[in-house]
Amino acid sequence: MFVFPTLLAIVTLVGAVLDWPSIASVVVTALAVITLVMVALSVDTLVFGEGGGVFFGHLFVGLGAIPLAALVLVRPLVERLLPADRPNLLNRFGS
């Protein structure tokens, strides 16, 4: 359960670093960092937890990754509908 939110957050962070800074990049980066922190805390609780009971960490991570996934999917549609000529690091270095 932790693999897909973790990979989504890491890929989103890499994309945000390569993209030109904007409000959308900041929001997506913040959600990616929150998702990674929730994954780290959930894995820590799962591996090193000493108490018994029901573990809901995977549900919190899944619910936390839904807004991140929605923004990652909607952002290219918005950029296509409202194009802005803004450079990114890949275009700046000629790749």
C-alpha positions in Angstrom: 0.0 0.0 0.0 2.9 2.4 0.6 4.7 1.8 -2.8 2.4 3.8 -5.1 1.9 6.9 -2.9 5.7 7.0 -2.3 6.6 6.7 -6.0 3.9 9.3 -6.9 5.3 11.7 -4.3 9.0 11.2 -5.4 8.2 11.6 -9.1 6.1 14.7 -8.3 9.0 16.2 -6.3 11.4 15.6 -9.1 8.9 17.2 -11.6 8.5 20.2 -9.3 12.2 20.7 -9.1 12.5 20.6 -12.9 9.5 22.9 -13.5 9.4 26.7 -13.3 8.3 27.8 -9.8 4.7 28.7 -9.6 1.8 28.5 -7.1 0.8 25.1 -8.5 4.3 23.8 -8.1 4.4 24.9 -4.5 1.0 23.3 -3.7 1.9 20.0 -5.5 5.3 20.0 -3.7 3.7 20.6 -0.3 1.3 17.7 -0.9 4.1 15.4 -2.0 6.1 16.3 1.1 3.1 15.6 3.3 2.5 12.3 1.6 6.1 11.3 2.1 6.0 12.3 5.8 2.8 10.2 6.3 4.4 7.2 4.6 7.5 7.5 6.7 5.5 7.8 9.9 3.3 4.9 9.0 6.2 2.6 8.1 7.9 3.6 11.3 4.8 2.8 13.3 4.3 -0.5 11.5 7.9 -1.6 11.9 8.8 -0.2 15.3 5.4 0.0 17.0 5.1 -1.7 20.3 1.4 -1.3 20.9 -1.3 -3.6 19.8 -4.5 -2.7 18.0 -5.7 -1.9 14.6 -3.3 -0.1 12.2 -4.9 2.6 10.0 -1.7 4.1 8.6 -2.2 2.7 5.2 -5.7 4.2 5.0 -4.4 7.7 6.0 -1.6 7.4 3.4 -4.1 6.4 0.7 -6.5 9.2 1.6 -3.7 11.7 1.7 -2.4 10.6 -1.7 -5.7 11.1 -3.4 -5.5 15.0 -3.6 -1.9 14.6 -4.8 -2.9 12.2 -7.6 -5.9 14.5 -8.5 -3.6 17.5 -8.8 -1.0 15.6 -10.8 -3.7 14.4 -13.2 -5.5 17.8 -13.5 -2.5 20.1 -13.8 -1.5 19.1 -17.4 -5.1 19.6 -18.5 -5.2 23.1 -17.0 -1.8 23.9 -18.6 -3.1 22.7 -22.0 -6.3 24.7 -21.7 -4.5 27.8 -20.4 -1.0 27.8 -22.0 1.6 30.0 -20.5 5.0 30.5 -22.1 7.1 29.9 -19.1 10.4 28.1 -19.2 11.4 25.1 -17.2 14.8 23.7 -16.4 14.7 21.1 -19.2 14.1 23.8 -21.8 16.7 26.0 -20.3 19.4 23.4 -20.7 18.4 22.3 -24.1 17.1 18.9 -23.4 
